[in-house]
Amino acid sequence: MAAVWWCWLLAAGCLVLPSGAQEAYEQLNDTYKKGVDLAVEKLNSHVGINHHFLFFKSLSQSDIQPGFDVSYIYHRFYLKATRCPRGTVDTSNCPFRNDRVSTDRSPLQTRRTGFGLWRMKDNPGWSGLCVCVCVLFGSRFVQPLMDCAVCYKTFAGAVETTPKPYLHCVRKPTLTQEMRVVRVNHCNQMSYSNGAPTLLASTGD
């Protein structure tokens, strides 16, 4: 009985906690916000997504400034599903979902919810790849996190379309070491081939 009472208190406490969905985003530098905005826009336009995703937290950031007001940006971060439906315009009252993984770690079912290659017709300079996979453990979904990586060149604070900015988002449980290597190699090639003197990212990012 005591255990039930304690669990009830914890659940009640979770209900009054602020979502913080906008706070983490507002703390980002404007240059990094541009890449996050791209990921949020593209992910929430994907037909396989049911809930609206917002920026959750940064995992790694790096930038190279070779001079002449030029910067190369790399940013890896999590987007997290909210309780609002996809396409919500006013997200100020969209708390994050807090799904938990069941203690049964054996996958009972794998459901592919979407796979697509993004080619923005209105801005062909942007391209990206997103693989959306949902895995069921027991009777509960895995935590609704999307692992994203972006890299791009800016001039005077504005994102350049040459070289093409890169975006890759994938469900957190499905991210492989091979995917991480592809991300890093692509971003380092982008900066190195354009005269940057050092590596933009590493496989540890």
N, C-alpha and C positions, 0 to 999 in steps of 0.2 A: 504493500500500500504506500509506503514511504517513497519507493522508487517511482510509482505512478505519479505521486504528488510532485516530486522533483522534476520529472519530465514535463508535467503540465506547466510548472513555473518557467522552465526553459523555453517552452513553446510560446508562452505568453510574452516573455521578454523579447523573443524574436519578432513578435508582431509590432512592437513599438520602436524597433531600431530603425534609424533613417537609412534609406537605400544607398545614398552616396553616389548615385548613378552619374550625376553631373559634376560632383566635386573633384573626382580624379581627373576628369577631362579638362576642367578649368585650370588645373595646375600644370598642364602641359605647355611647353613653349609653342608659340604660334606656328613655327616651322614644322614641328611634329604633329600638330593638330591637322595639318593639311593631309598627311598620309592616313591618319585615323579617319578623317571625314570621308576619304575615298572608300576605305574598307567598309565603314558603316553604310554608306550609300549603296554600294554594290551588293553587300550581303543582304540588306533589307529589301532589295529589289528582286532577289532570287525567289522563284516560285516554290521552291522546296522548303522555304522558311516560314514557320507559322507565327513565331513570336518576334517582337522587335528587339534587335540587338543594339547595345550601347557599349562604349569603351569601359573596360573594367580596371585594367592596370597594365603598366609597362613591365616588360621582362628585361629588355636591354635596349640601349640607345647608343648610337655613335654617329659622329659626323667628321668630315674632312673639309678643311677650308684652305684650298690651295692658293687663294688670293683672288683679287679682282672681283670681290663681292660674290664669289661662287662657293657653294657648299654642296657636299654629297651627304645625303641623309640615309641612315639605316635605323629602322625601328621595329622591334618585335614586341607584340602586346597581345593581351586577351580582350576579346569582345565577349560580352555575356548576355544571355537572353533575359529579357524582362517579362513581366506579366502582361504587357500591352501587346495587342496584335500587330503583326507586321504592317508597316506603312503608317503607324501613328505619327502625327505631325507634332503635337505638343507632348514631349516626352518628360516634362517636369514632374509628372506624377506617375512615372513608370518604375516601380521597384523591381530590383533584380529577382529572378527566380532563384531559389535556394534548394534545388533538388539535391538529394544525397544518394550515394551509391549503396546498394544493398550489400549486406555482409556476404551474400552468396556471390562469389567472384566468377562463377561459371557462366559464360554468355549463353543465354537460352535462344536468342534470336538476334540477327543482325538485319537492320533495315536501312537500305540505301535511300536517302531522301532527296538526293540531287547531285548532279555532276555537270559542270558547265565551264566553258571557256568564255570569259568576258571580253568582248571587243566593243568598246563604247563608240557607237556611230557618231555621237555628237562630239566626241573628243578622242580621235583615234590614237592619240599619244599614250593613252592609258590602256594597259592590258593586264589581265591577271587570271589566276586559276583558283577555283575553289572546289574542293571535294567535301560534300556534306554527308556524313555517315552517322547514324544513331544506333547505339548498341544497347540492348536491354540486358540488365543484370537482375535476375529475380523478377520482381514486379515493379522496379523503379528504373528510371532513366539515369544515365551518367550525368554528372554536372554539366549544365548547358554552357560550356565554354568553347569559344572558337579561337584557335591559335593563329595569329596573323603576322606576316612580315612584309614590310614595304621598304623600298629604297628608290631614291629619286635625286635629281639634281635641281638645285635652286639657284636663281640669279637675282640678286637684290630682293630676296625673300619670296620670290614667285617661283612656282614649280615650272621647270622647263619640259617641253615635250620631246626634246632630243638631248640625251638618249631617252628612250621610252621608259617611263616609271614602271616599276615592277610591284605587283601585289600578289600575295599568295595567302589564302586562308583555308584552314582545315580544322575539322573537329579535333579537339585536344587529344582524345584517346587514340586517334588514328595517325598522329604525327610520327613519322619514322626518322631515323638518323639519315637515311638516304634523302628524304625530303629536305632536311635541314642543310645537308651538304649542297643540294641543288640551289637552295635559297642563297646560301653564302657565296657560292661560286658565281652565281648570276650577278649579285650586287658588287662583288669585288671586281668582276670583269667590267662592269659598268663604270666604276670609278677609275680603275687602272688604265683602261683603254682611252680614257679621256684626260689622262695626264696627272691623276692624283698620285701623290708620292708614297702613300701607305695603304694597307688593307683596310677596307671599310668595316668588315665583319669577320667573325671567326666561327667555327663550328660549335664553340662553347656558348654562342649567343642564342 
